[in-house]
Amino acid sequence: MRGRLRKAAAHPAFERCAAAFGPARPRVAVYTGEGASHSWIWFCDLLERLRLFDVGFVTDADVLAGALGGFDVLLVGGGDTYAMAGSMGEPGARAIEEFVRAGGQYHGSCAGAYMVLSEVDLEPFTPFRLIEGEMLNVMREPPAPLCLEHKYLAPYGPDWVFHPVYGEVQLSAGPAAQGLEGFDGNGTIPAPLFGGPVLSVPDESCVVADYAGVTDRAAFLWPRQDAERLIAGKQAFAVRRLGNGTASASGPHLEHPLFPESNALLASVLLDHWKNCSRSAGVPPALNGWPSSGSVGPALDRPDIPASRGSDPKTCISEIKRQVSNARIVGFGLEKTPVTWKIGVKVWEPEKIRMFLDVAWDRLPYFEARASRGTLPAAPLEELAEGYAQVTDLAKTLRIEVESGRDSQAEAQSLLTRLKELTAKFLALYFELRMREQAGRDLSETGDGAGWQAG
């Protein structure tokens, strides 16, 4: 896996897109609130590959409090669409639409795409209408699945949203893909479909990509030929100009780090908006300009972090590394058990625990290199060390419940919620350090010094 990630991160499209953004780069909000699963992490991998470090993490409460006014882009990934839409309601939908019409950019993958389709019109989705289109993977009585029963269905009023294929599919270019990175003369590109919508978009000029077919790297919950017949020729990725801004929605997770061509396609849509529509293009990034409504923004100067208790940053990093390692060991063990947890309409498997932990594990060499140069703040590292110690304890408690055969739903929800919060804090610090280096505001030499590559 690590080798594949390094190879994907070296794709030349990332350097071209990163350079094209220029010195003034967008301020990006990544949604981590109610309903968000683990897949928002993949947006962070993509942003890092594009050297877009001006990143904050917003929740449903932040959206309702006006936090989007401090950003240029809002990225919403997979998870529980009901929880997302229900937590924000009509005021949140209005805030997002006003953000876009004022020159902002919204992109939703999977759950973030379902939420903003105009024809997904049952409560709580009715107010969210950024993309003119509907989902086709819905019926009253879907046939029984061939596999992955826990991944197959989600309720939608009296009907069911169903997923006939789960894994790698092929995309072909639509009319709106002209001039964008990704396809580069190729007939099709691969992308991962993990429960996202099969779209029907009436305006062809809005279609960036269609589903072209399936691949052998997928699980088929329907007979393969039936699954392919359902999706082939249907829309996968659509973009729409709305007021002064841009909204886009994709069924596949174009941000997934193992799919560089899909990454490049999404990056090009972000870049096209930044160059042609953005309200902030040409304005240097504001290092401390994020809102204070509770979103996880700059980590070095956050007033909610107590003053350092005098810990040495190197000691803090060692403790973070120890706790993350311990929690990963527990997570690996849980992956060998046949357990899943349903939180809302979202099914979580044990491997999602390690996905959160790997975010920190893979980036700790960067922190170690910075600590050796004496350029790290202690207070946020102390907070992270304490947080990962809590995670280790929660993971061990969960393991005890699972191994005993008792209901572990509450323990799993506590652990996954804490992991999501802590991962956002870790990445907020990481991105701010990278941004300050990029802006030349660090006292040390420019560059990360660790040789770590995103992915």
The 8 nearest C-alpha neighbors of each residue, nearest first, counted from 0:
[[1, 3, 2, 4, 5, 257, 6, 454],
 [2, 0, 4, 3, 5, 454, 6, 7],
 [3, 1, 5, 4, 0, 6, 7, 8],
 [4, 2, 6, 0, 1, 5, 7, 257],
 [3, 5, 7, 1, 2, 6, 454, 257],
 [6, 4, 8, 2, 7, 3, 1, 9],
 [5, 7, 3, 9, 4, 8, 2, 10],
 [6, 8, 4, 9, 5, 259, 10, 257],
 [7, 9, 5, 6, 10, 4, 454, 453],
 [10, 8, 6, 7, 11, 5, 13, 12],
 [9, 11, 8, 12, 7, 13, 259, 6],
 [12, 10, 13, 14, 9, 15, 8, 16],
 [13, 11, 15, 14, 10, 263, 16, 180],
 [14, 12, 16, 11, 15, 49, 17, 10],
 [13, 15, 17, 16, 12, 11, 18, 49],
 [16, 14, 12, 18, 13, 17, 19, 11],
 [15, 17, 19, 13, 18, 14, 12, 20],
 [18, 16, 49, 14, 19, 15, 20, 13],
 [17, 19, 15, 16, 20, 21, 14, 49],
 [18, 20, 16, 21, 17, 15, 270, 14],
 [21, 19, 18, 17, 24, 270, 16, 22],
 [20, 22, 19, 23, 18, 24, 17, 281],
 [21, 23, 24, 20, 283, 281, 18, 284],
 [24, 22, 283, 281, 21, 282, 284, 280],
 [23, 25, 22, 20, 284, 21, 51, 26],
 [26, 24, 71, 27, 23, 53, 72, 284],
 [27, 25, 70, 53, 71, 54, 72, 24],
 [26, 28, 72, 54, 70, 71, 25, 73],
 [27, 29, 73, 55, 56, 54, 72, 70],
 [30, 28, 56, 74, 73, 57, 55, 31],
 [29, 31, 57, 75, 58, 32, 56, 74],
 [32, 30, 58, 35, 57, 56, 29, 33],
 [58, 33, 31, 59, 35, 30, 34, 57],
 [34, 32, 83, 35, 82, 59, 86, 58],
 [33, 35, 79, 82, 83, 78, 32, 36],
 [36, 34, 78, 31, 33, 32, 77, 79],
 [35, 37, 78, 38, 77, 34, 39, 79],
 [36, 38, 39, 40, 35, 351, 355, 419],
 [37, 39, 40, 41, 36, 77, 76, 42],
 [40, 38, 76, 41, 42, 37, 29, 43],
 [39, 41, 38, 43, 42, 37, 44, 358],
 [42, 40, 44, 43, 39, 255, 38, 254],
 [43, 41, 45, 39, 40, 44, 254, 46],
 [42, 44, 46, 40, 41, 45, 47, 39],
 [45, 43, 41, 47, 454, 42, 46, 453],
 [44, 46, 48, 42, 47, 43, 254, 49],
 [47, 45, 43, 51, 49, 48, 44, 50],
 [46, 48, 50, 44, 49, 45, 51, 453],
 [47, 49, 45, 46, 50, 453, 13, 44],
 [48, 50, 17, 46, 47, 51, 13, 45],
 [51, 49, 47, 48, 52, 17, 46, 434],
 [52, 50, 46, 49, 47, 53, 24, 25],
 [51, 53, 434, 430, 54, 50, 433, 47],
 [54, 52, 26, 51, 27, 434, 430, 284],
 [55, 53, 27, 52, 28, 26, 430, 56],
 [54, 56, 296, 28, 295, 27, 29, 427],
 [55, 57, 29, 295, 28, 294, 30, 31],
 [58, 56, 294, 30, 61, 31, 29, 28],
 [32, 57, 59, 61, 60, 31, 30, 62],
 [58, 60, 32, 62, 61, 87, 86, 33],
 [61, 59, 63, 58, 62, 64, 87, 32],
 [62, 60, 64, 58, 66, 63, 59, 57],
 [63, 61, 59, 66, 64, 65, 60, 67],
 [62, 64, 60, 61, 91, 65, 59, 90],
 [65, 63, 61, 62, 66, 60, 292, 67],
 [66, 64, 62, 67, 63, 68, 61, 94],
 [65, 67, 61, 68, 62, 290, 64, 69],
 [68, 66, 69, 70, 65, 62, 98, 28],
 [67, 69, 66, 70, 65, 98, 290, 71],
 [68, 70, 67, 289, 66, 290, 288, 71],
 [71, 69, 26, 67, 68, 27, 72, 28],
 [70, 72, 103, 26, 25, 27, 104, 279],
 [73, 71, 104, 27, 103, 70, 28, 105],
 [72, 74, 28, 105, 29, 27, 104, 106],
 [75, 73, 29, 106, 107, 105, 30, 28],
 [76, 74, 107, 111, 30, 106, 29, 108],
 [77, 75, 108, 39, 111, 107, 38, 110],
 [78, 76, 110, 109, 38, 36, 111, 108],
 [77, 79, 36, 35, 34, 110, 345, 80],
 [78, 80, 34, 345, 82, 81, 344, 83],
 [81, 79, 83, 110, 82, 84, 114, 78],
 [82, 80, 84, 79, 83, 85, 123, 34],
 [81, 83, 34, 85, 79, 80, 84, 33],
 [84, 82, 34, 80, 33, 81, 86, 85],
 [85, 83, 81, 87, 86, 82, 88, 123],
 [84, 86, 82, 88, 123, 87, 83, 81],
 [85, 87, 83, 84, 88, 82, 59, 33],
 [88, 86, 91, 84, 85, 59, 90, 83],
 [89, 87, 85, 91, 90, 84, 86, 92],
 [88, 90, 92, 126, 91, 93, 87, 127],
 [91, 89, 93, 92, 88, 94, 87, 63],
 [92, 90, 87, 94, 93, 63, 89, 88],
 [93, 91, 89, 95, 127, 94, 90, 126],
 [92, 94, 90, 96, 91, 95, 97, 89],
 [95, 93, 91, 97, 92, 96, 98, 90],
 [96, 94, 98, 92, 93, 97, 91, 99],
 [95, 97, 99, 93, 98, 94, 100, 92],
 [98, 96, 100, 94, 99, 95, 101, 93],
 [97, 99, 95, 101, 96, 103, 100, 94],
 [100, 98, 103, 244, 96, 102, 101, 97],
 [99, 101, 242, 243, 97, 244, 102, 241],
 [102, 100, 98, 99, 243, 103, 97, 244],
 [103, 101, 244, 243, 278, 277, 99, 100],
 [102, 104, 99, 244, 71, 98, 72, 101],
 [105, 103, 72, 245, 99, 244, 246, 73],
 [106, 104, 246, 73, 72, 74, 247, 245],
 [107, 105, 247, 74, 248, 246, 75, 73],
 [106, 108, 111, 112, 75, 248, 76, 74],
 [107, 109, 76, 111, 249, 112, 252, 248],
 [108, 110, 195, 250, 77, 112, 111, 251],
 [111, 109, 77, 80, 113, 112, 78, 108],
 [112, 110, 107, 108, 75, 76, 109, 114],
 [111, 113, 107, 248, 108, 109, 110, 114],
 [114, 112, 110, 115, 111, 116, 109, 196],
 [113, 115, 112, 111, 116, 124, 80, 110],
 [114, 116, 127, 128, 129, 113, 112, 130],
 [117, 115, 130, 119, 128, 132, 118, 113],
 [116, 118, 128, 131, 119, 132, 130, 115],
 [119, 117, 133, 120, 116, 132, 131, 134],
 [120, 118, 116, 117, 133, 121, 124, 125],
 [119, 121, 125, 118, 124, 117, 122, 126],
 [122, 120, 125, 124, 123, 119, 156, 155],
 [123, 121, 124, 125, 120, 85, 126, 84],
 [122, 124, 85, 84, 125, 121, 88, 81],
 [125, 123, 122, 121, 127, 126, 120, 84],
 [124, 126, 120, 122, 121, 127, 123, 119],
 [127, 125, 89, 124, 92, 128, 88, 93],
 [128, 126, 115, 92, 125, 124, 129, 114],
 [129, 127, 117, 115, 116, 130, 126, 131],
 [128, 130, 115, 127, 246, 116, 117, 131],
 [131, 129, 116, 128, 117, 132, 115, 239],
 [132, 130, 117, 116, 200, 129, 128, 133],
 [133, 131, 200, 199, 116, 117, 118, 130],
 [132, 134, 118, 199, 198, 116, 119, 135],
 [135, 133, 198, 197, 196, 136, 199, 137],
 [134, 136, 197, 137, 198, 133, 199, 196],
 [135, 137, 161, 134, 160, 197, 196, 162],
 [136, 138, 160, 159, 135, 161, 158, 134],
 [139, 137, 158, 159, 140, 141, 160, 136],
 [138, 140, 158, 159, 141, 157, 137, 160],
 [139, 141, 138, 142, 158, 159, 137, 143],
 [142, 140, 138, 139, 143, 161, 159, 137],
 [143, 141, 144, 140, 221, 145, 161, 220],
 [142, 144, 141, 145, 221, 148, 220, 151],
 [145, 143, 220, 146, 221, 148, 142, 151],
 [144, 146, 220, 221, 143, 219, 147, 222],
 [147, 145, 220, 144, 148, 219, 218, 221],
 [148, 146, 150, 149, 151, 220, 144, 145],
 [147, 149, 151, 150, 146, 144, 145, 152],
 [148, 150, 147, 151, 346, 152, 146, 339],
 [151, 149, 148, 147, 152, 346, 162, 194],
 [150, 152, 148, 162, 161, 149, 147, 144],
 [153, 151, 161, 160, 159, 150, 154, 162],
 [152, 154, 160, 159, 344, 155, 161, 151],
 [155, 153, 159, 160, 156, 158, 152, 157],
 [156, 154, 158, 159, 157, 160, 153, 121],
 [155, 157, 158, 154, 121, 159, 122, 139],
 [156, 158, 155, 139, 159, 154, 138, 140],
 [159, 157, 139, 155, 156, 138, 154, 137],
 [158, 160, 154, 155, 137, 138, 153, 139],
 [159, 161, 137, 153, 152, 136, 154, 155],
 [160, 162, 152, 151, 136, 137, 159, 163],
 [161, 163, 151, 164, 194, 152, 136, 165],
 [164, 162, 220, 221, 226, 219, 161, 165],
 [165, 163, 219, 162, 220, 218, 226, 166],
 [166, 164, 218, 193, 217, 192, 219, 194],
 [167, 165, 217, 192, 191, 193, 218, 216],
 [166, 168, 191, 217, 216, 190, 214, 192],
 [169, 167, 213, 190, 214, 189, 212, 191],
 [168, 170, 189, 212, 211, 188, 213, 187],
 [171, 169, 210, 211, 187, 188, 209, 208],
 [172, 170, 187, 209, 208, 211, 186, 210],
 [173, 171, 208, 176, 207, 209, 170, 174],
 [172, 174, 208, 207, 206, 176, 175, 209],
 [175, 173, 176, 204, 206, 207, 177, 203],
 [174, 176, 207, 206, 177, 173, 204, 205],
 [177, 175, 207, 179, 173, 174, 172, 178],
 [176, 178, 175, 179, 174, 173, 172, 207],
 [177, 179, 176, 180, 175, 267, 183, 271],
 [178, 180, 176, 267, 177, 264, 181, 268],
 [181, 179, 264, 263, 267, 182, 183, 178],
 [182, 180, 264, 260, 263, 183, 261, 179],
 [181, 183, 185, 184, 180, 188, 187, 172],
 [184, 182, 185, 181, 180, 179, 186, 260],
 [183, 185, 182, 186, 181, 187, 172, 180],
 [186, 184, 182, 187, 183, 188, 181, 171],
 [185, 187, 171, 184, 182, 188, 172, 170],
 [188, 186, 171, 170, 185, 169, 182, 189],
 [187, 189, 170, 169, 182, 260, 190, 171],
 [190, 188, 169, 168, 170, 167, 258, 187],
 [189, 191, 168, 167, 261, 251, 169, 253],
 [192, 190, 167, 166, 251, 252, 168, 193],
 [193, 191, 251, 166, 165, 194, 195, 167],
 [194, 192, 165, 195, 166, 191, 251, 252],
 [193, 195, 162, 192, 109, 165, 196, 150],
 [196, 194, 109, 250, 193, 251, 192, 110],
 [197, 195, 250, 134, 198, 113, 109, 136],
 [196, 198, 135, 134, 136, 235, 250, 234],
 [199, 197, 234, 134, 196, 133, 235, 135],
 [198, 200, 133, 132, 234, 134, 233, 201],
 [199, 201, 132, 202, 198, 131, 234, 133],
 [202, 200, 203, 199, 132, 131, 205, 204],
 [203, 201, 204, 200, 205, 206, 131, 132],
 [204, 202, 205, 206, 201, 174, 200, 173],
 [203, 205, 202, 174, 206, 175, 173, 207],
 [206, 204, 238, 203, 237, 175, 202, 239],
 [207, 205, 237, 173, 175, 203, 204, 208],
 [206, 208, 175, 173, 176, 237, 236, 172],
 [209, 207, 173, 172, 236, 171, 235, 206],
 [210, 208, 234, 235, 171, 233, 170, 232],
 [209, 211, 170, 231, 232, 233, 235, 212],
 [212, 210, 170, 231, 169, 171, 232, 209],
 [211, 213, 231, 169, 227, 210, 168, 230],
 [212, 214, 168, 169, 227, 167, 215, 211],
 [215, 213, 216, 168, 167, 217, 169, 212],
 [214, 216, 217, 213, 167, 218, 168, 166],
 [217, 215, 214, 167, 166, 218, 168, 213],
 [218, 216, 166, 167, 215, 165, 214, 219],
 [217, 219, 165, 164, 166, 220, 216, 146],
 [220, 218, 164, 221, 223, 163, 222, 217],
 [219, 221, 145, 163, 144, 146, 164, 218],
 [220, 222, 163, 219, 226, 144, 145, 223],
 [223, 221, 225, 224, 226, 219, 220, 145],
 [224, 222, 226, 225, 219, 221, 227, 220],
 [223, 225, 227, 226, 222, 228, 221, 229],
 [226, 224, 228, 222, 227, 223, 229, 221],
 [227, 225, 223, 229, 163, 228, 224, 221],
 [228, 226, 224, 229, 230, 225, 212, 231],
 [227, 229, 225, 226, 231, 230, 224, 212],
 [230, 228, 226, 227, 231, 225, 233, 136],
 [229, 231, 227, 233, 228, 210, 232, 197],
 [232, 230, 211, 212, 210, 233, 228, 227],
 [231, 233, 210, 209, 211, 230, 234, 212],
 [234, 232, 230, 209, 231, 210, 198, 199],
 [233, 235, 209, 198, 199, 210, 236, 208],
 [234, 236, 209, 250, 208, 210, 249, 198],
 [237, 235, 249, 208, 207, 248, 234, 206],
 [238, 236, 206, 207, 205, 247, 248, 249],
 [239, 237, 247, 205, 246, 206, 248, 207],
 [240, 238, 246, 245, 205, 241, 247, 130],
 [239, 241, 245, 244, 246, 242, 238, 243],
 [240, 242, 244, 100, 245, 243, 239, 99],
 [241, 243, 100, 244, 240, 101, 99, 102],
 [242, 244, 102, 100, 101, 241, 276, 99],
 [245, 243, 102, 99, 103, 100, 241, 242],
 [244, 246, 240, 104, 241, 239, 99, 105],
 [245, 247, 105, 239, 238, 104, 106, 129],
 [248, 246, 238, 106, 237, 239, 105, 107],
 [247, 249, 112, 107, 237, 106, 236, 108],
 [250, 248, 236, 108, 251, 235, 112, 109],
 [249, 251, 195, 196, 109, 235, 108, 197],
 [252, 250, 192, 191, 249, 253, 195, 190],
 [251, 253, 254, 255, 108, 191, 192, 109],
 [252, 254, 261, 262, 255, 251, 190, 265],
 [253, 255, 262, 252, 42, 41, 256, 45],
 [254, 256, 41, 253, 252, 257, 258, 262],
 [257, 255, 258, 454, 254, 41, 44, 259],
 [258, 256, 255, 7, 4, 259, 3, 454],
 [259, 257, 261, 256, 260, 255, 262, 190],
 [260, 258, 262, 261, 7, 263, 257, 10],
 [261, 259, 181, 263, 262, 258, 264, 188],
 [260, 262, 253, 264, 263, 259, 258, 190],
 [263, 261, 259, 254, 265, 260, 264, 253],
 [262, 264, 266, 181, 260, 261, 265, 180],
 [265, 263, 181, 261, 180, 267, 266, 262],
 [264, 266, 268, 262, 267, 263, 253, 261],
 [267, 265, 263, 269, 264, 268, 262, 270],
 [268, 266, 270, 264, 265, 269, 179, 180],
 [267, 269, 271, 265, 270, 266, 272, 264],
 [270, 268, 266, 267, 272, 271, 273, 265],
 [269, 271, 267, 273, 272, 268, 266, 274],
 [272, 270, 268, 274, 273, 269, 267, 275],
 [271, 273, 276, 275, 270, 269, 274, 277],
 [274, 272, 277, 270, 271, 275, 276, 280],
 [273, 275, 271, 272, 270, 276, 280, 277],
 [274, 276, 272, 273, 271, 277, 280, 270],
 [277, 275, 272, 273, 244, 243, 102, 274],
 [276, 278, 273, 102, 279, 280, 272, 275],
 [277, 279, 102, 280, 276, 103, 101, 71],
 [278, 280, 277, 282, 281, 71, 25, 273],
 [281, 279, 277, 282, 278, 273, 23, 274],
 [280, 282, 23, 279, 283, 24, 22, 21],
 [281, 283, 279, 280, 23, 284, 24, 285],
 [284, 282, 23, 281, 285, 24, 22, 280],
 [285, 283, 286, 23, 24, 282, 26, 53],
 [286, 284, 288, 287, 283, 289, 53, 26],
 [287, 285, 288, 284, 53, 297, 435, 431],
 [286, 288, 285, 289, 297, 300, 296, 290],
 [287, 289, 285, 286, 290, 69, 284, 297],
 [288, 290, 69, 287, 296, 291, 297, 55],
 [291, 289, 66, 292, 69, 288, 294, 296],
 [290, 292, 293, 294, 289, 66, 296, 295],
 [293, 291, 290, 61, 294, 64, 66, 65],
 [294, 292, 291, 61, 295, 290, 57, 60],
 [295, 293, 57, 56, 292, 61, 296, 291],
 [294, 296, 56, 55, 424, 427, 293, 57],
 [295, 297, 55, 294, 427, 289, 298, 56],
 [298, 296, 299, 431, 287, 427, 301, 300],
 [297, 299, 428, 301, 300, 427, 296, 379],
 [300, 298, 297, 301, 428, 376, 379, 431],
 [299, 301, 298, 302, 297, 287, 304, 303],
 [300, 302, 298, 303, 304, 299, 297, 296],
 [303, 301, 304, 300, 305, 306, 298, 299],
 [302, 304, 301, 305, 300, 293, 306, 298],
 [305, 303, 302, 301, 306, 379, 378, 382],
 [306, 304, 303, 307, 378, 302, 308, 379],
 [307, 305, 378, 308, 304, 309, 377, 379],
 [306, 308, 378, 309, 377, 305, 310, 381],
 [307, 309, 310, 306, 378, 377, 381, 305],
 [308, 310, 307, 311, 377, 378, 306, 312],
 [311, 309, 308, 312, 377, 307, 315, 314],
 [310, 312, 314, 313, 315, 377, 309, 316],
 [313, 311, 315, 377, 314, 316, 310, 370],
 [314, 312, 316, 315, 311, 370, 317, 367],
 [313, 315, 317, 311, 312, 316, 318, 310],
 [316, 314, 312, 318, 313, 317, 380, 381],
 [317, 315, 319, 313, 318, 314, 320, 312],
 [316, 318, 320, 314, 315, 319, 321, 313],
 [317, 319, 321, 315, 316, 320, 384, 322],
 [320, 318, 384, 316, 322, 321, 317, 323],
 [319, 321, 317, 323, 318, 322, 324, 316],
 [322, 320, 318, 324, 319, 323, 317, 325],
 [321, 323, 325, 319, 324, 320, 388, 387],
 [322, 324, 326, 320, 325, 321, 319, 327],
 [325, 323, 327, 321, 322, 326, 320, 328],
 [326, 324, 322, 328, 327, 323, 321, 391],
 [325, 327, 391, 323, 329, 328, 324, 330],
 [326, 328, 330, 324, 329, 325, 353, 323],
 [329, 327, 331, 325, 330, 326, 324, 332],
 [330, 328, 326, 332, 327, 331, 333, 394],
 [329, 331, 327, 333, 332, 328, 353, 326],
 [332, 330, 328, 334, 329, 333, 327, 335],
 [331, 333, 329, 330, 334, 335, 328, 336],
 [332, 334, 330, 335, 336, 331, 349, 329],
 [333, 335, 349, 331, 332, 336, 350, 330],
 [336, 334, 333, 332, 337, 331, 349, 338],
 [335, 337, 333, 334, 338, 332, 401, 349],
 [338, 336, 335, 339, 334, 333, 348, 349],
 [337, 339, 336, 340, 348, 349, 401, 333],
 [340, 338, 348, 347, 346, 341, 349, 337],
 [341, 339, 347, 346, 408, 342, 348, 338],
 [340, 342, 346, 345, 347, 343, 344, 339],
 [343, 341, 345, 344, 340, 346, 412, 347],
 [342, 344, 345, 341, 79, 82, 81, 34],
 [343, 345, 79, 342, 341, 153, 346, 81],
 [346, 344, 79, 342, 343, 341, 78, 347],
 [347, 345, 341, 340, 342, 344, 339, 348],
 [346, 348, 340, 339, 341, 345, 349, 351],
 [347, 349, 339, 350, 351, 340, 346, 338],
 [350, 348, 334, 351, 352, 333, 330, 347],
 [351, 349, 352, 353, 348, 334, 354, 330],
 [350, 352, 354, 349, 353, 348, 355, 37],
 [353, 351, 350, 354, 355, 349, 330, 356],
 [352, 354, 356, 355, 350, 351, 330, 327],
 [355, 353, 351, 357, 352, 356, 350, 358],
 [354, 356, 353, 357, 358, 352, 418, 422],
 [355, 357, 353, 358, 354, 359, 360, 323],
 [358, 356, 360, 354, 359, 355, 361, 353],
 [359, 357, 356, 355, 360, 361, 362, 354],
 [358, 360, 362, 357, 361, 356, 363, 425],
 [359, 361, 357, 363, 362, 358, 356, 323],
 [362, 360, 359, 358, 357, 363, 364, 451],
 [363, 361, 359, 364, 360, 365, 358, 451],
 [362, 364, 366, 365, 360, 361, 359, 367],
 [365, 363, 367, 366, 362, 449, 368, 451],
 [364, 366, 449, 368, 363, 367, 362, 369],
 [365, 367, 363, 369, 368, 364, 370, 362],
 [368, 366, 364, 370, 365, 369, 363, 371],
 [367, 369, 371, 365, 366, 370, 449, 448],
 [370, 368, 366, 372, 371, 367, 374, 375],
 [371, 369, 373, 367, 372, 368, 375, 313],
 [370, 372, 368, 369, 373, 367, 313, 374],
 [373, 371, 369, 370, 374, 368, 443, 375],
 [372, 374, 370, 371, 375, 369, 312, 443],
 [375, 373, 372, 369, 370, 376, 443, 442],
 [374, 376, 370, 373, 369, 312, 377, 366],
 [377, 375, 378, 379, 312, 374, 299, 380],
 [376, 378, 312, 380, 379, 307, 381, 310],
 [377, 379, 307, 381, 380, 306, 376, 382],
 [380, 378, 382, 381, 377, 383, 304, 376],
 [379, 381, 383, 377, 382, 378, 315, 384],
 [382, 380, 384, 378, 379, 383, 315, 377],
 [381, 383, 379, 385, 380, 384, 386, 378],
 [382, 384, 386, 380, 385, 381, 387, 379],
 [385, 383, 319, 381, 387, 386, 382, 318],
 [386, 384, 388, 382, 383, 387, 381, 389],
 [385, 387, 383, 389, 388, 384, 382, 390],
 [386, 388, 390, 389, 384, 385, 322, 383],
 [389, 387, 385, 391, 390, 386, 322, 384],
 [390, 388, 386, 392, 387, 391, 393, 385],
 [389, 391, 387, 393, 388, 392, 394, 386],
 [392, 390, 326, 394, 388, 389, 393, 322],
 [391, 393, 389, 395, 390, 394, 396, 388],
 [394, 392, 390, 396, 395, 391, 414, 397],
 [395, 393, 397, 391, 396, 392, 390, 398],
 [394, 396, 398, 392, 397, 393, 391, 399],
 [397, 395, 393, 399, 398, 394, 392, 400],
 [396, 398, 394, 400, 395, 410, 399, 393],
 [399, 397, 395, 401, 396, 400, 402, 394],
 [398, 400, 396, 402, 397, 401, 403, 395],
 [399, 401, 403, 397, 405, 398, 407, 402],
 [402, 400, 398, 404, 403, 399, 407, 405],
 [403, 401, 399, 404, 400, 398, 405, 336],
 [404, 402, 400, 401, 405, 399, 398, 406],
 [403, 405, 401, 402, 400, 406, 407, 399],
 [404, 406, 400, 403, 407, 401, 402, 399],
 [405, 407, 408, 404, 400, 401, 409, 410],
 [408, 406, 410, 400, 409, 401, 405, 411],
 [407, 409, 411, 410, 406, 340, 412, 341],
 [410, 408, 412, 411, 407, 413, 406, 414],
 [409, 411, 413, 407, 397, 412, 408, 414],
 [412, 410, 414, 408, 413, 409, 415, 407],
 [411, 413, 409, 415, 410, 414, 416, 408],
 [414, 412, 410, 416, 411, 415, 417, 409],
 [413, 415, 411, 417, 412, 416, 393, 418],
 [416, 414, 418, 412, 417, 413, 411, 419],
 [417, 415, 419, 413, 418, 414, 412, 420],
 [418, 416, 420, 414, 419, 415, 421, 413],
 [419, 417, 415, 421, 416, 420, 422, 414],
 [418, 420, 416, 422, 417, 421, 415, 423],
 [421, 419, 417, 423, 418, 422, 416, 424],
 [420, 422, 424, 418, 423, 419, 417, 425],
 [423, 421, 425, 419, 424, 420, 418, 426],
 [422, 424, 426, 420, 421, 425, 427, 419],
 [425, 423, 427, 421, 422, 426, 295, 428],
 [426, 424, 422, 428, 423, 427, 421, 429],
 [425, 427, 429, 423, 428, 424, 430, 422],
 [428, 426, 424, 430, 425, 429, 296, 298],
 [429, 427, 298, 431, 426, 425, 430, 432],
 [428, 430, 426, 432, 427, 431, 425, 433],
 [431, 429, 433, 52, 427, 432, 428, 426],
 [430, 432, 434, 428, 433, 429, 435, 297],
 [433, 431, 435, 429, 434, 430, 428, 436],
 [432, 434, 430, 436, 431, 435, 437, 429],
 [435, 433, 437, 431, 52, 436, 432, 430],
 [436, 434, 438, 440, 432, 437, 433, 441],
 [435, 437, 439, 433, 441, 434, 438, 445],
 [436, 438, 434, 435, 439, 433, 445, 446],
 [437, 439, 435, 436, 440, 434, 441, 433],
 [438, 440, 436, 437, 441, 435, 445, 442],
 [441, 439, 435, 438, 436, 442, 437, 434],
 [440, 442, 436, 443, 439, 435, 445, 444],
 [443, 441, 440, 444, 374, 439, 445, 436],
 [444, 442, 441, 445, 374, 372, 436, 373],
 [443, 445, 446, 442, 441, 436, 439, 448],
 [446, 444, 436, 443, 439, 447, 437, 441],
 [447, 445, 448, 444, 436, 437, 433, 449],
 [446, 448, 449, 365, 450, 445, 433, 369],
 [449, 447, 446, 450, 368, 365, 369, 445],
 [450, 448, 365, 451, 447, 368, 364, 367],
 [449, 451, 448, 452, 447, 365, 364, 446],
 [452, 450, 449, 365, 453, 362, 364, 447],
 [453, 451, 450, 454, 5, 8, 48, 47],
 [454, 452, 44, 48, 47, 8, 451, 5],
 [453, 44, 4, 256, 8, 452, 5, 45]]
